[in-house]
Amino acid sequence: MNREDLFAIDPISGEESTTYSVRLEKFEGPLDLLMYLIHKDEIDIYDIPIAKITRQYLEYIDLMRMLDLDVAGEFIIMAATLIRIKARLLLPRQKDEFEEDPREELILALLEYKKFREASGILKTHETKERDILKRVDFSIVDKSPTEEFVFEATVFDLLAAFKKVMDEFAREERHDVVSEDVKVEECVERILSLLAREDGIEFEKLFTDKPFKLMIIATFIAVLELVKQNRIWARQVTRFGEIRVYRREASDD
């Protein structure tokens, strides 16, 4: 990571002196977010509660913007689509008038996307089996994936949900934010890697236990996203939407 890529706050004005941006589209897309919300709340994909999904979707968009993440344009387009569908559902209908469900196009898109994601998962499983049979010689990363029960890969939306819990807990505590120095994402990256070098995995929430002010929490979370994107750490769960534990990935001797 370059030294100029910093998330720095001027201690006097309180404004950002430079912008550190993580491009979210490298992680997931808007349909991934919708599928995440549907699966998390065990919603019937054929009967989506648009008002509820729209509210939750916009909450995630607001969280991404608060973190200064580079939200891709398609996320905004999807937000507009959800709002449009919600508005159409609120319009009065004639009892004898037949009108297609405004959600139909969205449902079809989600079903099609779900089908391709499942096919991708099958291909990935086959690729993994082939890799186990024919070992590759040149690895840039040694797969030290934890052998314990944390077997589900956490998505960026799992991480955002866990981060929201951290922020909610922080808001409940009475604090006075006093910023005495710039907050640098690069330093947070090194701090996380150093912590994981001493421990064999750590709960996600514990990465934030010694952060005295809000900007440090935000910078630490952006550092986590950057490390996940660079494949330098694992973020795993016991069950889907469950507790997240973070592990360090180490470079091979080769």
DRENDO-1510 file (C-alpha; in Angstrom, 1 decimal, always signed):
<recs>
REC; n; res; u; v; w
REC; 1; MET; +0.0; +0.0; +0.0 .
REC; 2; ASN; +1.4; +3.4; -1.0 .
REC; 3; ARG; +2.1; +6.0; +1.7 .
REC; 4; GLU; -0.1; +8.5; -0.1 .
REC; 5; ASP; -3.2; +6.2; +0.2 .
REC; 6; LEU; -4.3; +7.5; +3.6 .
REC; 7; PHE; -7.5; +8.2; +5.5 .
REC; 8; ALA; -6.4; +11.3; +7.3 .
REC; 9; ILE; -8.4; +13.7; +9.4 .
REC; 10; ASP; -7.2; +17.2; +10.1 .
REC; 11; PRO; -7.2; +17.4; +13.9 .
REC; 12; ILE; -8.2; +21.1; +13.9 .
REC; 13; SER; -10.8; +21.4; +11.2 .
REC; 14; GLY; -12.0; +17.8; +11.5 .
REC; 15; GLU; -12.2; +17.5; +7.7 .
REC; 16; GLU; -10.6; +14.8; +5.6 .
REC; 17; SER; -7.3; +15.9; +4.3 .
REC; 18; THR; -7.1; +13.1; +1.8 .
REC; 19; THR; -9.4; +10.3; +0.7 .
REC; 20; TYR; -8.8; +6.6; +1.1 .
REC; 21; SER; -11.2; +4.7; -1.2 .
REC; 22; VAL; -11.9; +1.0; -1.4 .
REC; 23; ARG; -13.7; +0.1; -4.6 .
REC; 24; LEU; -16.6; -2.0; -3.4 .
REC; 25; GLU; -17.3; -3.6; -6.8 .
REC; 26; LYS; -14.2; -5.6; -6.4 .
REC; 27; PHE; -16.0; -7.4; -3.6 .
REC; 28; GLU; -19.7; -7.7; -4.5 .
REC; 29; GLY; -22.5; -6.2; -6.5 .
REC; 30; PRO; -26.0; -4.8; -5.9 .
REC; 31; LEU; -27.7; -8.2; -6.6 .
REC; 32; ASP; -25.3; -9.8; -4.1 .
REC; 33; LEU; -26.5; -7.3; -1.5 .
REC; 34; LEU; -30.2; -8.0; -2.3 .
REC; 35; MET; -29.6; -11.8; -2.1 .
REC; 36; TYR; -27.7; -11.3; +1.2 .
REC; 37; LEU; -30.7; -9.4; +2.7 .
REC; 38; ILE; -33.2; -12.0; +1.4 .
REC; 39; HIS; -31.2; -15.0; +2.8 .
REC; 40; LYS; -30.4; -13.3; +6.1 .
REC; 41; ASP; -34.1; -12.6; +6.9 .
REC; 42; GLU; -35.2; -15.9; +5.2 .
REC; 43; ILE; -37.5; -14.0; +2.8 .
REC; 44; ASP; -39.5; -15.8; +0.1 .
REC; 45; ILE; -37.9; -14.6; -3.2 .
REC; 46; TYR; -41.3; -14.8; -4.9 .
REC; 47; ASP; -42.9; -12.5; -2.3 .
REC; 48; ILE; -40.3; -9.8; -1.5 .
REC; 49; PRO; -41.4; -7.2; +1.1 .
REC; 50; ILE; -40.2; -4.2; -1.0 .
REC; 51; ALA; -40.6; -1.6; +1.7 .
REC; 52; LYS; -38.4; -3.6; +4.2 .
REC; 53; ILE; -35.8; -4.6; +1.6 .
REC; 54; THR; -35.6; -1.0; +0.3 .
REC; 55; ARG; -35.1; +0.4; +3.8 .
REC; 56; GLN; -32.3; -2.2; +4.6 .
REC; 57; TYR; -30.7; -1.7; +1.2 .
REC; 58; LEU; -30.6; +2.1; +1.7 .
REC; 59; GLU; -29.1; +1.6; +5.2 .
REC; 60; TYR; -26.2; -0.3; +3.6 .
REC; 61; ILE; -25.7; +2.4; +1.0 .
REC; 62; ASP; -25.6; +5.0; +3.7 .
REC; 63; LEU; -23.1; +3.0; +5.6 .
REC; 64; MET; -20.9; +2.6; +2.5 .
REC; 65; ARG; -21.0; +6.3; +2.0 .
REC; 66; MET; -20.2; +7.0; +5.6 .
REC; 67; LEU; -17.1; +4.8; +5.2 .
REC; 68; ASP; -16.2; +6.8; +2.0 .
REC; 69; LEU; -16.3; +3.6; +0.0 .
REC; 70; ASP; -16.3; +4.0; -3.8 .
REC; 71; VAL; -19.9; +2.8; -4.3 .
REC; 72; ALA; -20.4; +1.6; -7.9 .
REC; 73; GLY; -23.0; +3.3; -10.1 .
REC; 74; GLU; -25.0; +0.1; -10.3 .
REC; 75; PHE; -25.7; +0.2; -6.5 .
REC; 76; ILE; -27.3; +3.6; -7.0 .
REC; 77; ILE; -29.3; +2.4; -10.0 .
REC; 78; MET; -30.6; -0.6; -8.0 .
REC; 79; ALA; -31.6; +1.8; -5.1 .
REC; 80; ALA; -33.6; +3.9; -7.6 .
REC; 81; THR; -35.2; +0.7; -9.0 .
REC; 82; LEU; -36.3; -0.4; -5.5 .
REC; 83; ILE; -37.7; +3.0; -4.8 .
REC; 84; ARG; -39.6; +3.0; -8.1 .
REC; 85; ILE; -41.1; -0.4; -7.4 .
REC; 86; LYS; -42.1; +0.7; -3.9 .
REC; 87; ALA; -43.8; +3.7; -5.3 .
REC; 88; ARG; -45.7; +1.7; -7.8 .
REC; 89; LEU; -46.9; -0.7; -5.1 .
REC; 90; LEU; -48.3; +2.2; -3.1 .
REC; 91; LEU; -50.4; +3.5; -6.0 .
REC; 92; PRO; -54.1; +2.6; -5.8 .
REC; 93; ARG; -55.3; -0.2; -8.2 .
REC; 94; GLN; -58.7; -0.8; -9.7 .
REC; 95; LYS; -60.2; -4.0; -8.5 .
REC; 96; ASP; -61.1; -5.1; -12.0 .
REC; 97; GLU; -57.9; -4.0; -13.5 .
REC; 98; PHE; -55.2; -6.6; -14.2 .
REC; 99; GLU; -51.7; -5.4; -13.7 .
REC; 100; GLU; -48.5; -7.3; -13.4 .
REC; 101; ASP; -46.7; -7.3; -10.1 .
REC; 102; PRO; -44.1; -4.4; -10.2 .
REC; 103; ARG; -41.7; -6.8; -8.4 .
REC; 104; GLU; -41.8; -9.3; -11.3 .
REC; 105; GLU; -38.8; -8.0; -13.2 .
REC; 106; LEU; -36.7; -7.8; -10.1 .
REC; 107; ILE; -37.7; -11.3; -9.0 .
REC; 108; LEU; -36.7; -12.7; -12.5 .
REC; 109; ALA; -33.4; -10.9; -12.3 .
REC; 110; LEU; -32.7; -12.4; -8.9 .
REC; 111; LEU; -33.6; -15.9; -9.9 .
REC; 112; GLU; -31.4; -15.7; -13.0 .
REC; 113; TYR; -28.5; -14.3; -10.9 .
REC; 114; LYS; -29.1; -17.0; -8.3 .
REC; 115; LYS; -28.9; -19.7; -11.0 .
REC; 116; PHE; -25.6; -18.4; -12.3 .
REC; 117; ARG; -24.1; -18.1; -8.8 .
REC; 118; GLU; -25.1; -21.7; -8.0 .
REC; 119; ALA; -23.5; -22.8; -11.3 .
REC; 120; SER; -20.3; -20.8; -10.4 .
REC; 121; GLY; -20.3; -22.5; -7.0 .
REC; 122; ILE; -20.4; -26.0; -8.6 .
REC; 123; LEU; -17.5; -25.1; -11.0 .
REC; 124; LYS; -15.5; -23.7; -8.1 .
REC; 125; THR; -16.0; -27.0; -6.2 .
REC; 126; HIS; -14.8; -29.0; -9.2 .
REC; 127; GLU; -11.8; -26.7; -9.5 .
REC; 128; THR; -10.9; -27.2; -5.9 .
REC; 129; LYS; -11.1; -31.0; -6.3 .
REC; 130; GLU; -8.9; -30.9; -9.3 .
REC; 131; ARG; -6.4; -28.7; -7.5 .
REC; 132; ASP; -6.3; -31.2; -4.6 .
REC; 133; ILE; -5.4; -34.0; -7.1 .
REC; 134; LEU; -2.9; -32.1; -9.3 .
REC; 135; LYS; -1.0; -29.8; -6.9 .
REC; 136; ARG; +0.2; -26.5; -8.3 .
REC; 137; VAL; +3.8; -25.8; -7.7 .
REC; 138; ASP; +3.9; -22.0; -7.7 .
REC; 139; PHE; +1.7; -20.5; -4.9 .
REC; 140; SER; +2.0; -16.8; -4.1 .
REC; 141; ILE; -0.1; -17.5; -1.0 .
REC; 142; VAL; +0.0; -20.5; +1.3 .
REC; 143; ASP; -3.5; -21.6; +2.1 .
REC; 144; LYS; -3.5; -21.7; +5.8 .
REC; 145; SER; -7.3; -21.8; +6.0 .
REC; 146; PRO; -8.4; -22.6; +9.5 .
REC; 147; THR; -9.3; -26.3; +10.0 .
REC; 148; GLU; -11.7; -25.5; +12.8 .
REC; 149; GLU; -15.4; -24.9; +12.5 .
REC; 150; PHE; -15.1; -21.5; +10.8 .
REC; 151; VAL; -15.8; -22.7; +7.3 .
REC; 152; PHE; -18.0; -20.0; +5.6 .
REC; 153; GLU; -16.3; -17.2; +3.9 .
REC; 154; ALA; -17.6; -13.9; +5.1 .
REC; 155; THR; -18.8; -11.5; +2.4 .
REC; 156; VAL; -18.3; -7.8; +2.4 .
REC; 157; PHE; -21.9; -7.5; +3.5 .
REC; 158; ASP; -21.3; -9.8; +6.5 .
REC; 159; LEU; -18.4; -7.5; +7.4 .
REC; 160; LEU; -20.6; -4.4; +7.0 .
REC; 161; ALA; -23.2; -5.9; +9.2 .
REC; 162; ALA; -20.6; -6.8; +11.9 .
REC; 163; PHE; -19.2; -3.3; +11.6 .
REC; 164; LYS; -22.6; -1.8; +12.1 .
REC; 165; LYS; -22.9; -3.7; +15.4 .
REC; 166; VAL; -19.5; -2.3; +16.4 .
REC; 167; MET; -20.7; +1.2; +15.6 .
REC; 168; ASP; -24.0; +0.8; +17.4 .
REC; 169; GLU; -22.2; -0.4; +20.5 .
REC; 170; PHE; -19.8; +2.5; +20.3 .
REC; 171; ALA; -22.7; +4.9; +20.0 .
REC; 172; ARG; -24.3; +3.5; +23.2 .
REC; 173; GLU; -21.2; +4.3; +25.2 .
REC; 174; GLU; -20.7; +7.8; +26.4 .
REC; 175; ARG; -17.5; +9.1; +24.8 .
REC; 176; HIS; -15.8; +12.3; +23.9 .
REC; 177; ASP; -13.9; +12.1; +20.6 .
REC; 178; VAL; -10.6; +13.9; +20.8 .
REC; 179; VAL; -8.4; +13.5; +17.8 .
REC; 180; SER; -4.8; +14.2; +18.6 .
REC; 181; GLU; -3.3; +12.8; +15.4 .
REC; 182; ASP; -4.1; +11.8; +11.9 .
REC; 183; VAL; -5.7; +8.4; +11.4 .
REC; 184; LYS; -3.9; +6.4; +8.7 .
REC; 185; VAL; -5.3; +3.3; +7.1 .
REC; 186; GLU; -1.8; +2.0; +6.3 .
REC; 187; GLU; -0.9; +2.0; +10.1 .
REC; 188; CYS; -4.2; +0.2; +10.8 .
REC; 189; VAL; -3.2; -2.4; +8.3 .
REC; 190; GLU; +0.1; -3.0; +10.0 .
REC; 191; ARG; -1.5; -3.1; +13.4 .
REC; 192; ILE; -4.0; -5.8; +12.3 .
REC; 193; LEU; -1.3; -7.9; +10.7 .
REC; 194; SER; +0.9; -7.6; +13.8 .
REC; 195; LEU; -2.0; -8.6; +16.0 .
REC; 196; LEU; -2.8; -11.6; +13.9 .
REC; 197; ALA; +0.9; -12.6; +13.8 .
REC; 198; ARG; +0.7; -13.1; +17.6 .
REC; 199; GLU; -2.7; -14.8; +17.7 .
REC; 200; ASP; -4.1; -17.8; +15.8 .
REC; 201; GLY; -7.2; -15.9; +14.7 .
REC; 202; ILE; -9.2; -13.3; +16.5 .
REC; 203; GLU; -12.9; -12.3; +16.7 .
REC; 204; PHE; -13.8; -9.5; +14.4 .
REC; 205; GLU; -15.2; -7.3; +17.2 .
REC; 206; LYS; -11.9; -7.6; +19.1 .
REC; 207; LEU; -10.1; -5.6; +16.4 .
REC; 208; PHE; -12.0; -2.6; +17.7 .
REC; 209; THR; -11.8; -3.0; +21.5 .
REC; 210; ASP; -8.9; -0.6; +22.0 .
REC; 211; LYS; -10.1; +2.1; +19.6 .
REC; 212; PRO; -10.8; +5.3; +21.6 .
REC; 213; PHE; -12.5; +7.3; +18.9 .
REC; 214; LYS; -14.8; +6.9; +16.0 .
REC; 215; LEU; -12.3; +7.7; +13.2 .
REC; 216; MET; -10.0; +5.0; +14.4 .
REC; 217; ILE; -12.8; +2.5; +14.2 .
REC; 218; ILE; -13.7; +3.5; +10.7 .
REC; 219; ALA; -10.0; +3.5; +9.5 .
REC; 220; THR; -9.6; +0.0; +11.1 .
REC; 221; PHE; -12.6; -1.4; +9.2 .
REC; 222; ILE; -11.4; +0.1; +5.9 .
REC; 223; ALA; -8.0; -1.6; +6.6 .
REC; 224; VAL; -9.9; -4.9; +7.1 .
REC; 225; LEU; -11.6; -4.5; +3.7 .
REC; 226; GLU; -8.3; -3.7; +2.0 .
REC; 227; LEU; -6.6; -6.8; +3.6 .
REC; 228; VAL; -9.5; -9.0; +2.5 .
REC; 229; LYS; -9.3; -7.6; -1.0 .
REC; 230; GLN; -5.6; -8.3; -1.1 .
REC; 231; ASN; -6.1; -11.9; +0.1 .
REC; 232; ARG; -3.8; -11.2; +3.1 .
REC; 233; ILE; -6.4; -12.2; +5.7 .
REC; 234; TRP; -9.3; -14.7; +6.0 .
REC; 235; ALA; -12.7; -13.7; +7.3 .
REC; 236; ARG; -14.6; -16.8; +8.3 .
REC; 237; GLN; -17.9; -17.7; +10.0 .
REC; 238; VAL; -19.2; -20.9; +11.8 .
REC; 239; THR; -22.6; -20.4; +10.2 .
REC; 240; ARG; -23.9; -18.1; +7.6 .
REC; 241; PHE; -24.6; -14.6; +9.1 .
REC; 242; GLY; -22.9; -15.8; +12.3 .
REC; 243; GLU; -19.8; -14.6; +14.2 .
REC; 244; ILE; -16.8; -13.6; +12.1 .
REC; 245; ARG; -13.3; -14.6; +13.0 .
REC; 246; VAL; -10.2; -13.2; +11.2 .
REC; 247; TYR; -7.0; -15.1; +10.4 .
REC; 248; ARG; -3.8; -14.0; +8.7 .
REC; 249; ARG; -2.6; -15.5; +5.5 .
REC; 250; GLU; +1.1; -15.9; +5.1 .
REC; 251; ALA; +3.3; -15.8; +2.0 .
REC; 252; SER; +5.0; -19.0; +0.9 .
REC; 253; ASP; +8.8; -19.5; +1.4 .
REC; 254; ASP; +9.0; -19.7; -2.4 .
</recs>
